[in-house]
Amino acid sequence: MTSQGSTGQPKYQRIADALRTAIQSGEYGPGDRLPGENDLMATYDVARMTARQALGVLQNEGLAEARKGAGVFVRTFKPLRRRGIERLAQERWGSGRSVWSADTEDRELVVDQVEVREEAVGRLADALGLSAGSRVWVRSRRFVLDGKPVLFATSYLPSDVVADSAITRADTGPGGTYARLAELGHGPVHFREEIRCRMPSADEAERLSLSLGTPVVQIVRTAFAEGGRAVEVNEMTLDSASYVLEYEFDA
């Protein structure tokens, strides 16, 4: 049974609220160690499990991170602001810039775990407008920002569109996949993104180095060329604590 205070709010939540307020006020700054379980037990006269739950709330919210053998610290990683519309503008990738340049500013971005392969289309046949048995090129990669894995993505592109192009290689060149599609006569003119939040699989948690209980954001983007043909489906899995999703547009 969860211990509760006089307001009916669980004690662990009241402790988490107090710690969150202290972080937001600057009492605890980035990289500072938060009071440990023993400290919280003594200060609030609660059981160890209650203190542990309070610290867990802050970790799940992305405000704090546990360091094995050292305690729980205020997170130092600055959330990545993903500018959903600006990053996909043709003037960006069409001029040889990465779509990521809209998000990262001058921060260090590393792309690793890159895998490129060709396979049968499978479950995405309808989304890509392909018949059963058609082939697609699959591009899988992980993005690490300031040393922190923040996203991994897998793109699927019709083989009849991208065969023998730079898209089938690990390095697609300036402007990335969309610039190469444009050179092939299939440049994207329209995008659709679907966004969902869920808990990660064990593999996703490992690849993104997620703390226990941290959800992920899944974004599935479909790129369409002139005439409405789908030329890419990109399935992205984001560390929710590392991102702010920003969409700015006129009324």
C-alpha positions in Angstrom: 0.0 0.0 0.0 1.3 3.5 -0.9 1.9 5.7 2.1 0.1 9.0 1.7 0.3 12.4 3.3 -2.5 14.6 4.8 -3.5 15.8 1.3 -4.1 12.3 0.0 -1.1 12.6 -2.3 1.4 9.7 -2.1 4.4 10.6 0.0 6.8 9.7 -2.8 5.1 12.1 -5.1 5.3 15.0 -2.5 9.0 14.3 -2.2 9.5 14.2 -5.9 7.6 17.5 -6.2 9.9 19.2 -3.6 13.0 17.9 -5.4 11.7 19.0 -8.8 11.0 22.5 -7.4 14.5 22.6 -6.0 15.9 21.7 -9.4 13.8 24.3 -11.2 14.8 27.0 -8.8 18.5 26.3 -9.2 19.1 24.9 -5.8 20.3 21.8 -7.5 22.1 22.6 -10.8 23.1 20.3 -13.7 25.4 17.6 -12.5 24.6 18.1 -8.8 24.0 15.1 -6.7 20.5 14.9 -5.3 19.8 13.7 -1.7 20.2 10.0 -1.5 17.7 7.4 -0.2 19.1 7.6 3.4 18.9 11.4 3.3 15.3 11.4 2.1 14.3 8.7 4.7 15.6 10.9 7.5 14.3 14.2 6.2 10.8 13.0 5.4 10.5 10.1 7.8 9.6 7.6 5.1 10.6 4.0 4.2 13.4 3.3 1.7 11.0 2.2 -1.0 9.2 5.6 -0.8 12.5 7.5 -1.1 13.5 5.3 -4.0 10.1 5.9 -5.8 10.6 9.6 -5.4 13.9 9.6 -7.1 12.5 7.3 -9.7 9.9 9.8 -10.6 12.6 12.4 -11.5 14.5 9.8 -13.5 11.4 8.9 -15.5 10.8 12.6 -16.2 14.3 13.0 -17.6 15.3 15.5 -14.9 17.8 13.1 -13.1 20.0 10.2 -13.9 21.4 7.4 -11.7 25.1 6.7 -11.7 26.0 3.3 -10.5 27.6 3.4 -7.1 27.5 7.2 -6.9 23.8 8.2 -6.5 21.2 10.2 -8.5 22.3 13.4 -10.2 20.5 16.3 -12.0 20.8 15.5 -15.7 23.3 17.7 -17.6 22.1 16.8 -21.1 20.3 19.7 -22.8 17.1 18.5 -24.5 17.3 18.5 -28.3 14.7 20.7 -29.9 13.4 18.9 -33.0 12.0 21.5 -35.4 9.6 19.3 -37.3 8.8 21.7 -40.2 12.0 23.6 -40.6 14.2 20.5 -40.7 12.4 19.1 -43.8 12.4 22.3 -45.9 13.7 21.7 -49.4 16.0 24.7 -49.1 17.8 22.8 -46.4 18.6 19.4 -47.8 18.5 20.8 -51.4 21.5 23.0 -50.5 23.5 20.1 -49.2 22.7 20.6 -45.5 21.6 17.8 -43.2 18.1 17.9 -41.9 19.8 17.5 -38.5 21.4 20.9 -38.8 18.1 22.5 -37.9 18.2 20.7 -34.5 21.7 20.4 -33.4 23.2 23.9 -33.9 26.9 23.6 -32.9 26.6 20.4 -30.8 28.5 17.3 -31.7 26.4 14.7 -33.6 27.8 11.2 -34.4 26.0 8.7 -36.5 26.9 5.1 -35.7 25.6 1.5 -36.0 25.0 2.2 -39.7 23.6 -0.8 -41.7 22.5 -0.7 -45.3 20.9 -3.7 -46.9 18.3 -4.8 -49.5 15.4 -7.1 -48.6 11.8 -8.0 -49.5 9.3 -5.2 -48.7 7.3 -7.1 -46.1 4.9 -5.2 -43.8 5.5 -1.8 -45.4 4.2 -2.8 -48.9 1.0 -0.8 -48.6 2.6 2.2 -47.1 5.1 2.3 -50.0 2.5 1.4 -52.6 4.5 -1.8 -53.6 3.3 -5.2 -54.5 4.2 -8.3 -52.5 7.7 -9.5 -53.5 9.0 -6.1 -54.3 12.4 -5.1 -52.9 13.4 -2.2 -50.7 16.7 -0.8 -49.5 16.9 -0.4 -45.8 19.0 2.1 -44.0 19.4 1.7 -40.2 21.5 4.1 -38.1 21.8 5.5 -34.6 22.3 9.2 -33.7 24.5 10.1 -30.7 24.4 13.8 -29.5 27.0 15.1 -27.1 27.9 11.4 -26.3 24.3 10.5 -25.6 22.3 8.1 -27.9 19.1 10.0 -28.6 17.5 8.3 -31.6 17.8 5.4 -34.0 16.0 5.3 -37.3 15.3 2.8 -40.1 14.4 4.0 -43.6 12.8 1.9 -46.3 13.1 3.0 -49.9 11.8 1.3 -53.1 14.7 -0.6 -54.9 13.4 0.4 -58.3 13.9 4.1 -57.3 17.3 4.0 -55.5 19.2 1.0 -57.0 22.8 1.8 -57.8 22.6 5.2 -56.2 24.5 6.6 -53.2 21.4 5.8 -51.1 22.5 2.2 -51.1 25.8 3.2 -49.5 26.6 4.1 -45.8 27.4 7.7 -46.7 24.8 9.3 -48.9 26.7 12.6 -49.3 25.7 16.2 -48.8 22.0 16.8 -48.2 21.5 13.1 -47.4 18.9 10.8 -48.8 16.4 13.5 -49.9 19.1 15.3 -51.9 19.9 12.0 -53.7 16.2 11.3 -54.3 15.9 14.7 -56.0 18.9 13.9 -58.2 17.1 10.7 -59.2 14.0 12.7 -60.2 12.0 11.6 -57.1 12.6 14.5 -54.7 10.1 14.7 -51.8 7.5 17.4 -52.1 5.2 16.3 -49.2 5.7 14.6 -45.9 3.5 12.9 -43.3 4.5 12.2 -39.8 2.7 10.0 -37.3 3.7 10.3 -33.6 3.1 7.9 -30.8 4.5 7.5 -27.2 5.1 4.1 -25.7 7.4 2.1 -23.4 10.6 0.8 -25.2 11.4 -2.8 -25.9 14.5 -4.2 -24.2 16.5 -3.8 -27.4 15.4 -0.2 -27.8 16.2 0.6 -24.1 19.7 -0.8 -24.6 20.4 1.0 -27.9 19.4 4.3 -26.4 20.9 3.7 -23.0 17.6 4.5 -21.3 17.0 4.6 -17.6 14.3 2.2 -16.3 10.8 3.5 -16.9 11.8 6.1 -19.6 9.3 6.0 -22.5 10.2 6.5 -26.2 8.5 8.6 -28.9 8.0 6.8 -32.2 7.8 8.9 -35.3 6.9 7.3 -38.6 7.5 9.7 -41.6 6.5 9.0 -45.1 8.0 11.1 -47.9 6.1 11.5 -51.2 7.4 12.6 -54.5 5.5 14.5 -57.2 2.5 12.6 -58.2 2.0 11.2 -54.8 4.3 8.2 -54.9 5.8 7.2 -51.5 9.6 7.1 -51.8 10.5 6.6 -48.2 9.1 5.4 -44.9 11.3 6.3 -42.0 10.6 4.7 -38.6 12.3 6.7 -35.8 12.6 5.9 -32.1 13.5 8.8 -29.8 14.5 9.0 -26.2 11.6 11.0 -24.9 13.7 12.6 -22.2 16.1 14.0 -24.8 13.6 15.7 -27.0 11.3 18.7 -27.3 9.1 18.4 -30.4 8.6 21.8 -32.0 6.2 22.7 -34.8 5.9 26.3 -35.9 3.5 27.3 -38.7 1.2 30.2 -39.8 -2.5 30.1 -39.0 
